[in-house]
């Protein structure tokens, strides 16, 4: 997650309260999505950005997770995400995000 997005997430958590912020990711690889999920839950593991050492514990999901998919109009989801869903390793991505959420999310 780039420094600008880290700053946006931190500002939103500060402004609205971490318990009221949900981060929705769309990364195409499990490792990259997992790193972003770790950043918004446990803090920036590279110690390079605004979330270095900042454990926000935010709720984090990936667009391919069923919890998210079920909240979106099916036609819109298919039009916007359907192709991506077919070509990505959704199981690996979702497992990585769920692991980070289970380990570090403070708000269930």
N, CA, C and O atoms as a DFTB+ gen file, in Angstrom:
432 C
 N C O
     1  1       0.857      -1.168       0.000
     2  2       0.000       0.000       0.000
     3  2       0.901       1.229       0.000
     4  3       1.792       1.361       0.840
     5  1       0.659       2.124      -0.951
     6  2       1.529       3.294      -1.045
     7  2       1.303       4.259       0.120
     8  3       0.316       4.160       0.849
     9  1       2.228       5.180       0.273
    10  2       2.208       6.093       1.411
    11  2       0.977       6.993       1.405
    12  3       0.425       7.299       2.462
    13  1       0.552       7.413       0.234
    14  2      -0.626       8.278       0.135
    15  2      -1.881       7.557       0.622
    16  3      -2.685       8.131       1.356
    17  1      -2.046       6.296       0.212
    18  2      -3.204       5.529       0.660
    19  2      -3.124       5.215       2.147
    20  3      -4.146       5.213       2.832
    21  1      -1.929       4.951       2.653
    22  2      -1.778       4.754       4.098
    23  2      -2.259       5.995       4.846
    24  3      -2.965       5.897       5.849
    25  1      -1.869       7.153       4.344
    26  2      -2.266       8.400       4.988
    27  2      -3.779       8.587       4.943
    28  3      -4.376       9.031       5.923
    29  1      -4.401       8.255       3.818
    30  2      -5.862       8.365       3.694
    31  2      -6.573       7.459       4.696
    32  3      -7.544       7.862       5.336
    33  1      -6.081       6.244       4.820
    34  2      -6.685       5.293       5.755
    35  2      -6.529       5.798       7.184
    36  3      -7.481       5.747       7.963
    37  1      -5.357       6.278       7.532
    38  2      -5.102       6.796       8.883
    39  2      -5.999       7.998       9.180
    40  3      -6.562       8.098      10.270
    41  1      -6.133       8.909       8.215
    42  2      -6.995      10.080       8.404
    43  2      -8.459       9.669       8.599
    44  3      -9.154      10.235       9.442
    45  1      -8.922       8.692       7.827
    46  2     -10.302       8.216       7.972
    47  2     -10.524       7.587       9.342
    48  3     -11.551       7.825       9.978
    49  1      -9.568       6.789       9.797
    50  2      -9.683       6.161      11.113
    51  2      -9.675       7.213      12.216
    52  3     -10.419       7.105      13.190
    53  1      -8.834       8.227      12.059
    54  2      -8.782       9.305      13.052
    55  2     -10.078      10.115      13.053
    56  3     -10.589      10.469      14.115
    57  1     -10.603      10.402      11.881
    58  2     -11.790      11.246      11.757
    59  2     -13.069      10.534      12.178
    60  3     -13.895      11.106      12.889
    61  1     -13.236       9.288      11.742
    62  2     -14.494       8.575      11.961
    63  2     -14.435       7.524      13.065
    64  3     -15.467       6.986      13.467
    65  1     -13.239       7.232      13.553
    66  2     -13.052       6.167      14.532
    67  2     -12.765       4.861      13.830
    68  3     -13.480       4.479      12.904
    69  1     -11.731       4.179      14.260
    70  2     -11.319       2.938      13.599
    71  2     -12.443       1.902      13.559
    72  3     -12.524       1.109      12.621
    73  1     -13.297       1.909      14.561
    74  2     -14.397       0.940      14.597
    75  2     -15.429       1.197      13.497
    76  3     -16.260       0.332      13.220
    77  1     -15.387       2.365      12.873
    78  2     -16.345       2.739      11.827
    79  2     -15.755       2.706      10.419
    80  3     -16.406       3.138       9.467
    81  1     -14.544       2.203      10.277
    82  2     -13.881       2.176       8.975
    83  2     -13.689       0.724       8.525
    84  3     -13.238      -0.130       9.289
    85  1     -14.040       0.477       7.280
    86  2     -13.814      -0.823       6.650
    87  2     -12.969      -0.570       5.411
    88  3     -13.272       0.325       4.622
    89  1     -11.916      -1.350       5.238
    90  2     -11.047      -1.213       4.076
    91  2     -11.390      -2.326       3.092
    92  3     -11.424      -3.503       3.450
    93  1     -11.642      -1.934       1.856
    94  2     -11.962      -2.879       0.793
    95  2     -10.804      -2.902      -0.194
    96  3     -10.474      -1.887      -0.808
    97  1     -10.196      -4.064      -0.337
    98  2      -9.034      -4.223      -1.219
    99  2      -9.430      -4.896      -2.521
   100  3     -10.466      -5.554      -2.613
   101  1      -8.581      -4.715      -3.526
   102  2      -8.821      -5.340      -4.819
   103  2      -7.561      -5.867      -5.464
   104  3      -7.534      -6.097      -6.673
   105  1      -6.509      -6.065      -4.674
   106  2      -5.235      -6.542      -5.210
   107  2      -5.368      -7.866      -5.932
   108  3      -6.183      -8.713      -5.565
   109  1      -4.556      -8.034      -6.966
   110  2      -4.671      -9.204      -7.834
   111  2      -3.881     -10.417      -7.354
   112  3      -4.059     -11.510      -7.892
   113  1      -3.021     -10.255      -6.366
   114  2      -2.219     -11.370      -5.870
   115  2      -2.383     -11.484      -4.361
   116  3      -2.523     -10.480      -3.663
   117  1      -2.365     -12.708      -3.871
   118  2      -2.570     -12.954      -2.453
   119  2      -1.515     -12.247      -1.600
   120  3      -1.842     -11.645      -0.577
   121  1      -0.264     -12.321      -2.018
   122  2       0.810     -11.722      -1.223
   123  2       0.657     -10.202      -1.115
   124  3       0.825      -9.633      -0.037
   125  1       0.340      -9.558      -2.224
   126  2       0.186      -8.112      -2.233
   127  2      -1.035      -7.690      -1.423
   128  3      -0.966      -6.743      -0.640
   129  1      -2.143      -8.385      -1.609
   130  2      -3.355      -8.082      -0.860
   131  2      -3.132      -8.330       0.634
   132  3      -3.610      -7.567       1.474
   133  1      -2.411      -9.388       0.953
   134  2      -2.109      -9.688       2.351
   135  2      -1.253      -8.615       2.996
   136  3      -1.463      -8.264       4.158
   137  1      -0.299      -8.097       2.260
   138  2       0.553      -7.018       2.772
   139  2      -0.271      -5.768       3.045
   140  3      -0.083      -5.108       4.067
   141  1      -1.188      -5.439       2.131
   142  2      -2.065      -4.283       2.346
   143  2      -2.975      -4.518       3.554
   144  3      -3.197      -3.607       4.351
   145  1      -3.498      -5.732       3.687
   146  2      -4.347      -6.053       4.837
   147  2      -3.568      -5.958       6.143
   148  3      -4.078      -5.450       7.141
   149  1      -2.345      -6.441       6.133
   150  2      -1.505      -6.341       7.332
   151  2      -1.241      -4.881       7.683
   152  3      -1.226      -4.511       8.857
   153  1      -1.036      -4.067       6.676
   154  2      -0.746      -2.649       6.904
   155  2      -1.889      -1.951       7.614
   156  3      -1.644      -1.159       8.524
   157  1      -3.139      -2.217       7.229
   158  2      -4.273      -1.517       7.843
   159  2      -4.769      -2.171       9.119
   160  3      -5.619      -1.616       9.816
   161  1      -4.247      -3.340       9.426
   162  2      -4.636      -3.983      10.684
   163  2      -3.529      -3.883      11.720
   164  3      -3.749      -3.360      12.813
   165  1      -2.340      -4.380      11.388
   166  2      -1.240      -4.455      12.356
   167  2      -0.239      -3.310      12.228
   168  3       0.544      -3.069      13.147
   169  1      -0.256      -2.605      11.101
   170  2       0.712      -1.542      10.853
   171  2       1.621      -1.903       9.696
   172  3       1.743      -3.073       9.335
   173  1       2.255      -0.904       9.118
   174  2       3.108      -1.090       7.946
   175  2       4.317      -1.955       8.299
   176  3       5.186      -1.522       9.056
   177  1       4.382      -3.184       7.754
   178  2       5.489      -4.079       8.086
   179  2       6.833      -3.624       7.507
   180  3       7.882      -4.111       7.927
   181  1       6.808      -2.702       6.553
   182  2       8.061      -2.195       5.989
   183  2       8.588      -1.000       6.783
   184  3       9.704      -0.538       6.547
   185  1       7.798      -0.512       7.707
   186  2       8.161       0.641       8.541
   187  2       8.521       1.855       7.692
   188  3       9.422       2.616       8.045
   189  1       7.816       2.040       6.567
   190  2       8.149       3.130       5.659
   191  2       7.079       4.208       5.587
   192  3       7.356       5.302       5.096
   193  1       5.887       3.942       6.049
   194  2       4.805       4.891       5.835
   195  2       4.141       5.382       7.098
   196  3       4.595       5.091       8.205
   197  1       3.059       6.132       6.930
   198  2       2.330       6.709       8.056
   199  2       1.768       5.660       9.023
   200  3       1.473       5.977      10.176
   201  1       1.622       4.428       8.563
   202  2       1.099       3.379       9.445
   203  2       2.207       2.514      10.053
   204  3       1.921       1.470      10.640
   205  1       3.450       2.931       9.921
   206  2       4.564       2.213      10.559
   207  2       4.368       2.268      12.070
   208  3       4.307       3.346      12.661
   209  1       4.269       1.104      12.679
   210  2       4.092       1.041      14.127
   211  2       2.704       1.420      14.606
   212  3       2.479       1.534      15.811
   213  1       1.758       1.619      13.677
   214  2       0.391       2.013      14.023
   215  2      -0.540       0.838      13.769
   216  3      -0.805       0.484      12.620
   217  1      -1.030       0.241      14.835
   218  2      -1.928      -0.901      14.724
   219  2      -3.369      -0.405      14.807
   220  3      -3.916      -0.243      15.898
   221  1      -3.979      -0.167      13.648
   222  2      -5.354       0.338      13.624
   223  2      -6.385      -0.762      13.857
   224  3      -7.484      -0.493      14.343
   225  1      -6.039      -1.987      13.514
   226  2      -6.956      -3.110      13.718
   227  2      -8.227      -3.021      12.891
   228  3      -9.261      -3.554      13.294
   229  1      -8.171      -2.359      11.742
   230  2      -9.366      -2.134      10.925
   231  2      -9.928      -3.422      10.344
   232  3      -9.206      -4.394      10.121
   233  1     -11.234      -3.402      10.105
   234  2     -11.858      -4.482       9.353
   235  2     -11.383      -4.348       7.912
   236  3     -11.395      -3.254       7.349
   237  1     -10.970      -5.450       7.323
   238  2     -10.463      -5.421       5.959
   239  2     -11.013      -6.617       5.194
   240  3     -11.039      -7.742       5.694
   241  1     -11.450      -6.343       3.971
   242  2     -12.012      -7.376       3.103
   243  2     -11.461      -7.192       1.701
   244  3     -10.964      -6.123       1.348
   245  1     -11.554      -8.240       0.913
   246  2     -11.201      -8.183      -0.505
   247  2     -12.498      -8.247      -1.305
   248  3     -13.460      -8.888      -0.883
   249  1     -12.522      -7.596      -2.433
   250  2     -13.712      -7.540      -3.280
   251  2     -14.197      -8.931      -3.693
   252  3     -15.370      -9.092      -4.028
   253  1     -13.322      -9.935      -3.675
   254  2     -13.712     -11.283      -4.072
   255  2     -14.334     -12.094      -2.936
   256  3     -14.844     -13.188      -3.180
   257  1     -14.307     -11.595      -1.716
   258  2     -14.867     -12.353      -0.595
   259  2     -16.397     -12.367      -0.665
   260  3     -17.027     -11.383      -1.052
   261  1     -16.966     -13.492      -0.286
   262  2     -18.424     -13.663      -0.349
   263  2     -19.160     -12.603       0.463
   264  3     -20.228     -12.148       0.052
   265  1     -18.607     -12.201       1.612
   266  2     -19.258     -11.193       2.451
   267  2     -19.459      -9.897       1.687
   268  3     -20.461      -9.206       1.873
   269  1     -18.511      -9.571       0.833
   270  2     -18.585      -8.349       0.022
   271  2     -19.486      -8.591      -1.180
   272  3     -20.385      -7.800      -1.467
   273  1     -19.240      -9.676      -1.868
   274  2     -20.005     -10.003      -3.076
   275  2     -21.504     -10.008      -2.795
   276  3     -22.288      -9.539      -3.620
   277  1     -21.907     -10.529      -1.647
   278  2     -23.321     -10.618      -1.296
   279  2     -23.967      -9.255      -1.058
   280  3     -25.192      -9.144      -1.076
   281  1     -23.165      -8.226      -0.838
   282  2     -23.680      -6.882      -0.577
   283  2     -23.827      -6.046      -1.848
   284  3     -24.329      -4.923      -1.792
   285  1     -23.399      -6.573      -2.979
   286  2     -23.379      -5.820      -4.232
   287  2     -24.396      -6.417      -5.192
   288  3     -24.529      -7.637      -5.289
   289  1     -25.104      -5.559      -5.894
   290  2     -26.040      -6.006      -6.916
   291  2     -25.316      -6.989      -7.837
   292  3     -24.227      -6.692      -8.328
   293  1     -25.907      -8.137      -8.068
   294  2     -25.260      -9.211      -8.836
   295  2     -24.877      -8.776     -10.249
   296  3     -23.803      -9.134     -10.733
   297  1     -25.736      -8.014     -10.911
   298  2     -25.424      -7.560     -12.267
   299  2     -24.236      -6.603     -12.266
   300  3     -23.366      -6.681     -13.133
   301  1     -24.208      -5.714     -11.302
   302  2     -23.103      -4.755     -11.199
   303  2     -21.808      -5.501     -10.875
   304  3     -20.765      -5.215     -11.463
   305  1     -21.869      -6.443      -9.952
   306  2     -20.680      -7.218      -9.594
   307  2     -20.146      -7.956     -10.813
   308  3     -18.951      -7.902     -11.103
   309  1     -21.028      -8.644     -11.524
   310  2     -20.599      -9.391     -12.714
   311  2     -19.976      -8.469     -13.755
   312  3     -18.960      -8.808     -14.362
   313  1     -20.581      -7.311     -13.959
   314  2     -20.069      -6.372     -14.956
   315  2     -18.707      -5.815     -14.561
   316  3     -17.821      -5.684     -15.406
   317  1     -18.535      -5.491     -13.294
   318  2     -17.320      -4.819     -12.846
   319  2     -16.220      -5.773     -12.372
   320  3     -15.037      -5.473     -12.533
   321  1     -16.591      -6.905     -11.796
   322  2     -15.633      -7.795     -11.144
   323  2     -15.594      -9.184     -11.764
   324  3     -14.630      -9.922     -11.562
   325  1     -16.615      -9.545     -12.505
   326  2     -16.752     -10.905     -13.020
   327  2     -15.526     -11.452     -13.727
   328  3     -15.111     -12.579     -13.459
   329  1     -14.944     -10.680     -14.617
   330  2     -13.766     -11.146     -15.354
   331  2     -12.596     -11.353     -14.392
   332  3     -11.880     -12.350     -14.483
   333  1     -12.411     -10.423     -13.486
   334  2     -11.319     -10.528     -12.517
   335  2     -11.497     -11.786     -11.655
   336  3     -10.540     -12.503     -11.363
   337  1     -12.726     -12.023     -11.267
   338  2     -13.018     -13.190     -10.428
   339  2     -12.657     -14.495     -11.137
   340  3     -12.233     -15.454     -10.492
   341  1     -12.821     -14.535     -12.444
   342  2     -12.532     -15.752     -13.209
   343  2     -11.037     -16.020     -13.357
   344  3     -10.632     -17.179     -13.440
   345  1     -10.218     -14.988     -13.391
   346  2      -8.799     -15.187     -13.687
   347  2      -7.888     -15.152     -12.459
   348  3      -6.746     -15.607     -12.529
   349  1      -8.367     -14.629     -11.354
   350  2      -7.532     -14.555     -10.150
   351  2      -7.702     -15.780      -9.273
   352  3      -8.695     -16.500      -9.377
   353  1      -6.728     -16.011      -8.410
   354  2      -6.809     -17.100      -7.438
   355  2      -7.529     -16.574      -6.198
   356  3      -6.914     -16.258      -5.179
   357  1      -8.844     -16.493      -6.321
   358  2      -9.672     -15.944      -5.253
   359  2      -9.520     -16.675      -3.932
   360  3      -9.527     -16.048      -2.872
   361  1      -9.383     -17.984      -3.980
   362  2      -9.251     -18.746      -2.732
   363  2      -7.994     -18.332      -1.967
   364  3      -8.040     -18.146      -0.751
   365  1      -6.884     -18.189      -2.669
   366  2      -5.631     -17.796      -2.011
   367  2      -5.710     -16.364      -1.489
   368  3      -5.270     -16.074      -0.377
   369  1      -6.273     -15.476      -2.301
   370  2      -6.412     -14.078      -1.879
   371  2      -7.304     -13.988      -0.646
   372  3      -6.944     -13.345       0.341
   373  1      -8.451     -14.623      -0.703
   374  2      -9.402     -14.561       0.409
   375  2      -8.830     -15.176       1.681
   376  3      -9.066     -14.667       2.777
   377  1      -8.089     -16.256       1.545
   378  2      -7.469     -16.884       2.715
   379  2      -6.455     -15.949       3.366
   380  3      -6.381     -15.858       4.591
   381  1      -5.682     -15.263       2.547
   382  2      -4.676     -14.324       3.057
   383  2      -5.338     -13.164       3.799
   384  3      -4.899     -12.791       4.887
   385  1      -6.388     -12.596       3.215
   386  2      -7.088     -11.473       3.853
   387  2      -7.755     -11.937       5.141
   388  3      -7.674     -11.257       6.164
   389  1      -8.408     -13.085       5.096
   390  2      -9.078     -13.606       6.296
   391  2      -8.070     -13.855       7.403
   392  3      -8.353     -13.583       8.570
   393  1      -6.912     -14.361       7.058
   394  2      -5.876     -14.612       8.054
   395  2      -5.468     -13.315       8.760
   396  3      -5.357     -13.273       9.985
   397  1      -5.249     -12.267       7.977
   398  2      -4.869     -10.973       8.567
   399  2      -5.998     -10.421       9.430
   400  3      -5.758      -9.892      10.515
   401  1      -7.228     -10.546       8.942
   402  2      -8.390     -10.054       9.686
   403  2      -8.535     -10.822      11.008
   404  3      -8.767     -10.223      12.058
   405  1      -8.398     -12.140      10.946
   406  2      -8.527     -12.959      12.151
   407  2      -7.412     -12.673      13.168
   408  3      -7.651     -12.714      14.375
   409  1      -6.214     -12.388      12.690
   410  2      -5.087     -12.146      13.579
   411  2      -5.091     -10.753      14.190
   412  3      -4.745     -10.588      15.360
   413  1      -5.483      -9.741      13.403
   414  2      -5.213      -8.365      13.818
   415  2      -6.425      -7.445      13.931
   416  3      -6.290      -6.345      14.466
   417  1      -7.588      -7.842      13.455
   418  2      -8.744      -6.958      13.491
   419  2      -9.243      -6.833      14.922
   420  3      -9.506      -7.830      15.595
   421  1      -9.368      -5.606      15.370
   422  2      -9.840      -5.336      16.732
   423  2     -11.359      -5.240      16.808
   424  3     -11.933      -5.288      17.896
   425  1     -12.011      -5.105      15.655
   426  2     -13.445      -4.848      15.615
   427  2     -14.145      -5.975      14.868
   428  3     -14.023      -6.084      13.648
   429  1     -14.858      -6.790      15.575
   430  2     -15.526      -7.954      14.960
   431  2     -16.968      -7.641      14.655
   432  3     -17.689      -8.493      14.137
